[in-house]
Amino acid sequence: MSEAARSHLQRWGASFRKGTDFDSWGQLVEAIDEYQILARHLQKEAQTQPNNSEFTEDQKKILAKIATCLELRSAALQSTPSQEEFKLEDLKKLEPILKNILTYNKEFPFNIQPVPPRKILAPGEEEDLEFEEDDDEGGAGAGSPDTFPARVPGANEGTLLPRLPSEPGMTLLTIKIEKIGLKDAGQCIDPYITVSVKDLNGIDLTPVQDTPVASRKEDTYIHFNVDIEIQKHVEKLTKGAAIFFEFKHYKPKKRFTSTKCFAFMEMDEIKPGPMVIELYKKPTDFKRKKLQLLTKKPLYLHLHQTLHKE
């Protein structure tokens, strides 16, 4: 075993145990963080070119499957329990496989398909790549088309959900995302916004929704004009919750979708009418502890809120 492979396995093993320990102790936020970070690292290794990897193609397939299982367990911890969820005891069966992956030659214990190949970045890596962005996409500027061809099947439609049924005395919220102001709006390919509602610990309170890919840009603005139906009555949102808007776009030279910036609104900002909110630098800080403005320029996310009450 090479020194590099040994180092990888030791680090991954420690991270795996840390995650399952947090999970068994009921420290779910910490467990989710650990699982997601490890999943990204394993997925990244699984997508490494053969001449740059310490592992064989078969071993990388197993790493990808373990990454998928980590994502499944992470998702299970963020949703209401169901019979189909991926359980902690199932996940623990994978620790010896990860530890002994160089000699493992049995069938994988679960019928899991690895997630489709895509570039997944470990935390912090996106920040390093951001400085290359202007060089990367300099070819798309003032002369680029106003429509953006989708890179992912179904991306044009998004994953928006219908409004919930009304309940007497309860309020539903519709947020129209009108436009976002960015200095390099013309360089953004396949731009869309991911909307999520998180509690103070960054845990999802409602299903995450993606807007369709934007179809129009104008000067420093990308226009969406799309309604987001928040999937929980306003009165049922926990104290300290916030609604997050992550602006994402496709980088063709690196062949992955990147988060460029994010914005959020808190519960005391829920009121009918137009509003503009500031944009912050990535990575998205769902706990809202280390916020850094994207720019000093007057560029914002423009929204319009509508409240529905029976």
Residue pairs with C-beta under 8 A, 6 or more apart in sequence:
1 102
2 54
4 54
5 54
5 55
5 102
8 45
8 54
9 98
9 99
9 101
9 102
12 38
12 41
12 42
12 98
13 95
13 98
13 99
15 34
15 37
15 38
15 41
16 38
16 94
16 95
16 98
17 95
18 34
19 31
19 34
19 35
19 38
19 70
20 31
20 88
20 91
20 92
20 95
22 28
22 30
22 31
22 34
23 31
23 35
23 73
23 77
23 88
23 91
24 88
28 77
28 203
29 201
29 202
29 203
31 74
31 77
32 74
32 77
32 78
32 203
35 70
35 71
35 73
35 74
36 70
36 71
36 74
37 122
37 123
38 67
38 70
39 67
39 68
39 70
39 71
39 74
39 120
40 67
40 120
40 121
40 122
40 123
41 122
42 63
42 64
42 66
42 67
42 70
43 63
43 64
43 67
43 115
43 120
44 120
44 121
44 122
45 53
45 55
45 60
45 63
46 60
46 61
46 63
46 64
46 67
46 114
47 60
47 117
47 118
47 119
47 120
48 60
50 57
53 60
55 63
55 101
55 102
59 101
59 102
59 104
61 114
62 97
62 101
62 104
62 108
63 98
63 101
64 114
64 115
65 108
65 110
65 112
65 113
65 114
66 94
66 97
66 98
67 114
67 115
68 112
68 113
68 114
68 115
69 86
69 90
69 91
69 94
69 110
69 112
70 91
71 115
72 85
72 86
72 112
73 86
73 87
73 88
73 90
73 91
75 86
76 85
76 86
76 87
78 203
78 204
79 85
90 110
93 109
94 109
97 104
97 108
97 109
118 256
118 257
119 254
119 255
119 256
120 256
121 129
121 256
121 258
123 283
124 283
126 258
126 259
126 282
126 283
127 282
127 283
129 254
129 258
130 282
133 184
133 187
133 251
134 184
134 187
136 251
136 253
136 254
137 184
137 187
137 189
137 251
137 252
137 253
138 187
140 186
140 187
140 189
141 186
141 187
142 186
144 186
144 187
146 215
146 216
146 217
146 218
147 215
147 216
148 188
148 189
148 190
148 191
148 213
148 214
148 215
149 190
150 156
150 190
150 213
151 189
151 190
151 250
151 252
151 257
152 190
152 257
155 190
155 192
155 212
155 213
156 212
156 213
157 212
158 192
158 209
158 210
158 211
158 212
158 213
158 226
159 208
159 209
159 210
160 209
160 210
160 211
160 212
160 226
160 227
160 228
160 229
161 207
161 209
161 229
161 231
162 229
163 172
163 174
163 229
163 308
164 172
164 229
164 231
164 232
164 233
166 172
166 308
166 310
167 233
167 310
168 310
169 309
169 310
170 233
170 234
170 235
170 236
170 309
170 310
171 233
171 234
171 235
171 307
171 308
171 309
172 229
172 230
172 233
172 234
172 307
172 308
172 309
173 229
173 230
173 234
173 270
173 305
173 306
173 307
173 308
174 227
174 228
174 229
174 230
174 305
174 306
174 307
174 308
175 195
175 227
175 228
175 230
175 243
175 303
175 304
175 305
175 306
176 225
176 226
176 227
176 228
176 303
176 304
176 305
176 306
177 193
177 195
177 211
177 224
177 225
177 226
177 228
177 245
177 301
177 302
177 303
178 223
178 224
178 225
178 274
178 302
178 303
178 304
179 221
179 222
179 223
179 224
179 225
179 301
179 302
180 193
180 221
180 222
180 224
180 247
180 279
180 299
180 300
180 301
180 302
181 220
181 221
181 279
181 298
181 299
181 300
181 301
181 302
182 188
182 220
182 221
182 222
182 247
182 260
182 261
182 279
182 299
183 220
183 295
183 297
183 299
185 217
185 219
185 220
185 221
185 222
186 217
188 217
188 222
188 249
188 260
189 249
189 250
189 251
189 252
190 213
190 249
190 250
190 257
191 213
191 214
191 222
191 247
191 248
191 249
192 210
192 211
192 212
192 213
192 214
192 248
192 249
193 210
193 211
193 224
193 245
193 246
193 247
193 248
194 208
194 209
194 210
194 211
194 244
194 245
194 246
194 248
195 208
195 209
195 210
195 211
195 228
195 243
195 244
195 245
195 246
196 204
196 206
196 208
196 209
196 243
196 244
196 246
197 204
197 205
197 206
197 230
197 231
197 232
197 237
197 241
197 242
197 243
197 244
198 204
198 205
198 241
198 242
198 244
198 286
199 205
199 238
199 240
199 241
200 238
200 240
200 241
200 287
200 288
201 287
202 286
202 287
205 232
205 237
205 238
205 241
206 230
206 231
206 232
207 231
209 228
209 231
211 224
211 226
211 228
212 226
214 222
214 223
214 224
215 223
216 222
216 223
217 223
220 299
230 243
234 267
234 270
234 307
237 267
239 267
240 266
240 267
241 266
241 267
242 264
242 265
242 266
242 267
242 288
243 264
243 265
244 262
244 263
244 264
244 284
244 286
245 262
245 263
245 264
245 277
245 301
246 259
246 261
246 262
246 284
247 259
247 260
247 261
247 262
247 263
247 279
247 301
248 257
248 258
248 259
248 260
249 257
249 258
249 260
250 256
250 257
250 258
251 257
251 258
259 282
259 283
259 284
260 282
261 279
261 280
261 281
261 282
261 294
262 279
262 280
262 282
262 284
262 285
263 277
263 278
263 279
263 280
263 300
263 301
264 277
264 280
264 288
265 275
265 277
265 303
269 275
269 277
270 305
270 307
271 305
271 307
272 305
272 306
272 307
273 304
273 305
274 302
274 303
274 304
274 305
275 302
275 303
275 304
275 305
276 300
276 301
276 302
276 303
277 300
277 301
277 303
278 293
278 294
278 300
278 301
279 293
279 294
279 295
279 299
279 300
279 301
280 291
280 292
280 293
280 294
281 292
281 293
281 294
285 291
